[in-house]
Amino acid sequence: MARFEFRLPDIGEGVTEAELVEWHVAPGDRVEEGQLLVSASTQKATVELEAPVPGVVRERHGELGGTIQVGSLLVVIETDASASAPAPAQTTAPPNVAPSQPAMAPPGPPETPRHAHGKALASPAVRQRARDLGIDLAGVAKPGETVTHADLDRLLLAQAGAPEPATVPLPPGGEEVPLGSVRRQIARRMQRAKDRIPHFTYVDEVDVTALEALRARLNGQAGNPPLGLLPFLISATCRALPAFPDLNARFDDARDILVRYPAIHLGIAVQTDKGLIVPVLHEPERMTLREIADAVPLLARKAREGALSVEETAGSTFTISSLGKLGGIAATPIVNWPEVAILAPGRMVERPVSRDGAVKIGTTLNLSISCDHRVIDGAVAADFIRSVKHALERPDRMA
């Protein structure tokens, strides 16, 4: 007999941990290759992990609702010594990604906290952040000491010449609310994006009076589900992006390389009860308006149910974040790193507009775009928004 250790695999897209949702086996159970072992939830999806080898479950590690790091031990399977078992680093792999999906190579599994040869201790999340920032943990703490996010914050402040903030005592009676694994992943991705990307935001107003008239006409036709604004915005974005290849891209700042993509892989920000999830609509430029209108609600529903596949969460090259009717006058969205731009529409409002030399009541909305100023200049953002605006103000071609 042989002992096979099954560890949480690298799911990609910067995921460093997952929350255990459901065990499908217990110690003593016989499992076959491909049999479901455990379901785990990441920031974007619930992933079902299968047994890579046949055998008998001898140990399982982790409690339901708890968080486990990539590379941590999940299940020990006792196998026949003659059975062909994959190497530990290849215990399982994420589902195949479509060939057209332009996912950047994800970082390797973060290291497990340990103390070897005088190495500083740190959680996988802290190690990942230190790697992102180019910080050597050996210079942050003494050998054997545990480095925390607060230690990295203090180092960054010191490098910037800023005084260290004083510790403020918490008032009594407060309720401590631990963040769930999804919220923690969101927090870390947002912090990483703000730490690494010098943002700027450009805003312009769009007259969507003609678009609203077209929507009303199309929605009055029997047999078709109603069309919202978002499919038109996606269609207009897809028409504009080919002329702005630097926006449909990802920036590999470790190598100072902008990676452009010929196909569009559009992230659609979706609000869920666990936080903001960004499923990916692949190649919407190949879809009709109705096909987009059917695909987006399906992705949103799967995001809220935690049922997105890995393919539906990876490889985005440009993102749209829309609050719909809740949207305000304008937004300053955070770029979905490692992308270089994100588009955010405001809500539609009726207001006086100038048309043909006369003032009339029209319907308008504001479009905000935030960009990575390392690779995108303001003129590019302004020209792109003008292109999207042109398509939205002349919507008949999208119908």
N, C-alpha and C positions, 0 to 999 in steps of 0.2 A: 504494500500500500504506500501511497505517497500523499504528502500534504500540499495542497494548492491554495495559495492565498489570493483571493479576489479583492482588488482595491478599487476605490472610486476612480473611474477614468477621467482623463482630461476631456471635457465636453466641448471645449473650444470657446471662442468669443470672449476670452478673459475670465471665464467662470472659474472661481477658486474654491467654492464650497457649495454644498447642497443640503437641503433639509429632508430628512427621511420621512416619507409620507405613509408608506405601507409595506410591511413585510409579507412576502408570499410563501416563505418557507420557514421551517423551524428546525432546530438541531435534531438530528436523527432522520430527517426526511431524505429520501432518495431523489436525486434530481438528474435530469438528462440534459445534454448539451442543448442550449437554446431555451431552456425552461426559465420562466420569469422568477427572479430572486427578490427584487425589491424595487419600489417606486420612489424616486427622489425628485424634489422640486428645486429648480434653479430660479434665477431672476425671471426667465422668460418662458420656461416650459417645465412640464412634468416628464421626466425621463424614466423609462422602464429598462432596468438592467437585467440582462439574462446571463445564465450560467455558461461560461465558455468551455467547460469540461463536464463530463458525467461523474457522478460519485455520490457520496453521502455528506450532508451538511453536518459538520462537527461544531462549528462556532459561528455566531453572528455578532457583529459589533455595532453599537449605536442604538440609541433610543428613538422611538417615534417622536417626531416634533423637534428632535435635536439636530444640530448642525454637524456635518462631517466634512473634512477638507479633502480636496483632490489628492489622491495618492494614499489616503488613509485606508486601513484594513476594514473591509465590510463583512466578508464571509470566508470561512475556511472550509474547503471541501476535501474530503478524503477520497482519493482516486486510486484506481489500479496503477501499480508502478509502471505497467507497460502502456498505459494510456498516453496518447499524444497530447501534451498540454502546452499551450502557448507560453512564451516567456513572460515573467511577472509584469514587465512594462507594457505588455500587450494583452492584458487579461480580457479586455473588451475594447470596442471602439465605437465611436458615435456612428449613427446611421450614415450611409453613403450620401455625399452631397452631390447635387446635380452638377454635371460638368460645366455648365454655364455659370455656376455660382462663384463669384469672385472673392471668396473668403480669404483674408490674409492668414498667413501661417500663425496659429495661436502659440503663445508661449508654452514652454514645457511645464509639467506639473510642478507646483511650488514645493519647496523642500519642507520636510517635516521638522518641527522644532527639535533641536538636539544640541548637544555640546560635545564637539569633537575637535581635537587639536586646537583648543583655545578659541573655538568659534563662538560668536555671540549668539544667544538664543533669541528667537523671534517666531511669531506665528506666521503661517503661510501668507496671510493677507499683508502683514507688515513687510515680509521679504519681497512680495510682489511690488508693493508700493516703492520700496527702496530701489528695486531694480529699475522701475519706471523713471525714478528721479535721478538715477545714476549715483546713488549713495552706497558707500561701502559700510556695511553694518559694523565691521571691525572698528571703525573710527567713531562709532556712536556710543558704544558702551564697552565696559571691561569684559574680558572673557568670562563666560558663565552668567553674565547678567542678561536679563530679558529686555529686548528693545521693544518699545510700544509705539503706537501712532503718535502719542504725545511727545516722545523723544524725537521723532522725525520732525514734528511741527516746530519744536524748540530749535533744532538744527537749522531748519529753513529760515526761521526768524533771525537767527544769529548770522547766517550767511547774507541775509538782506540788510543787516545792520539795524533791525528793529528791536526795540526793547521787549523782553519776555513779558507777556501779560501776567498780571498778578492773579493768583488763585482766589476766586470769589467763593466764600462759604455759601452753601445752599441753605435757603430758609427751611425750617422744619415743616413737616406735614405734607411734603411733596410725594407724589406717586411715581415710582420708577417703572418705566415701561420698556422692557427689552425689545430691541428691534428684531423682527423675524429675519430669516435668511434672505428673502427677496428684498426687503427694505434695506438691509445692510449692503447687498450687492448694488442696489440703486445708489445708495449714499456714496459708496466707494467709486462707482463709475462717474458720478457727478463731480466728486471732488477731484478725481484724476483729470477729467475734462477741463475743469476750471484751473487746475494747477498747471496743465501742460499747454493749453490753448489760449493765446491772446485773442479774445473775442472782440468783434465789433458788430453792431447791428444797424441795418439800413431799413427804413420804413417808407412806403409809398401808398397813396390812396388809389383805389380802383373803383370805377363806376360800373356796377354790375346790374344796372337797370335792364339792359337788353338780355342779360343772362337770366335774370329772374323771370322775364316775360317768356323766354324759351323754356325754362323749367316748368312754368305754369302750363304752357301749351303741351309739353311732353307728358306731364303728370296728369293731364286731363284725358289722355288717351286710355281707353279701356284695355285691361289685360296686362298692364305693365306696373311693376312696383314703383313707388314714388322715387324720384331722383333727388338727392340732396346736393349741397354745394361741393362736397369733397370729390366726387368723381370728376366733375368739371375741373377742379383745381389740379387733380392728379393728371388729367389729360393735358391741361395747359402746361404743366411742369414738364411732362414728357416731350411736348412739342418744342419747348425752349431749351432743354438741357443739351441736345446734340451740338448746339452752337457754342456751348460753354463747357468744354470737356474737363476743365480744371475743377468744376463744381461737382461733377459726377465722379468722385475720386475718393481715395483714402491717402492720408499722409503718413508714411513710415518715418517717424522722426528719429528713430534709432540710426537710420542710414541717410536721412535728409533726402528722401525720394518721394515724389508725388506719383501715386499709382492711379492712372486713369482707366476707366472701364467703358467698353463700347456699348454694353447693355446696361439698362437701368435696373437697379434693385432697390426698391423704395421702402424705407422704413416708415411705418405708420404708427405714431404714438397712440396708445390706447390706455385709458384710465381703468384700473381694476381695483378691487378691494385690497390688494396687496401693494399697490403702487403703479407707477407708469411702466408699461411693457411696450416694447417696440417690435412687433412682428414684421416680416418682410414680404412685400408683394413683388415677386420676381417678374421682370420684363413687362411692366404694364403698358409700355409703348406698343406692344403687339396686341393689346386688348381693345375691344370696342368700349364705348362709354357704358353700355349696359353690362358688359362683362366685368368692368371695374366695379360698377355699382353692386354686383352680386358677390364679388370676391372680397371686398373690404369688410362688410358686416360679418362674413364667415370667419375671417381672420380675427376680428375683434371679439367675436363670441368664443372662439377657441382660446384666445389670450385670457379672457375672464374666467374660463373654466380650467385653465392650466393644461390645455390639451394640444398646444402647439408642438409640431415636430421640430427636430433640430434644423431641418431645411428651412422651416418657416421662421426661424429666429436668427439666422446667420447670413452674413455676406451683404448687408445693406451698404449702398454707396451714396445715398442721399436720403434725408428724412423730412417728413412733414408732420408737424404737431399742431393739431386743430382742436380747440375747445368748443367748436360749433357755436350754439347760441350763448354759451357761457363766456365766450371770448370777449375780451375787453377792447379798448381802443387800439392797443398795440402790445406786443410782447417782446421780450429779449431772451429768446430760448437759448439753452446751452447746447452747443454742437455735440452730436452723438459720436464721440471719439471712437475710432480714428478717422471718421468722415471729416469733411472740411466745411460743410454748410448744412443748415437746417432752416426750413421755411415754416412760418407760423401765420395763419390768417386770423384777423380779428373777427368780431361778429358783424353781420350786416345791419346797417342802420339807414333810415330814410333821412335825407337832409337836402337843403338847397344845393343844386349844382348848376354850373354854367354850360349851356348847350346851344349852339347855333346863335350865339349872341344874346340869349335870353336866360333868365334864371328860372329853373324848374325844380320840382321835387324829384329826386332820384334815389336809388339805392346804392350805397357805397360800402366798401370794407377796406381795411388797411392790411397790407401784406408786410410782414417783418421777415427779414432774413438775417441770421447770425452766421458769421464766417470766421474761419481760422485766418487771422491776419498775417501769419507767417507765409502763406502761399496764395491767399486771395486778397486782392486790393478792392477798395471801395468802388472804383469805376466798374469792375467786373460785376459786383453785386448789384449795382444800380442798373447796368445794362440788362442783366438777367431778369430783374424784377420788371423792367419795362417790357421785356419780351413776354413774360407771363401775363402782364397787364394787357398787352395787345391782344393776346388770345382770349382772355376772359371778357374783354369789352367787345369782341367780335366772335360770339360763341357759335354761330351757325355751322362753322366748319367742324366743330366737335360733336355735333348731334348725330 
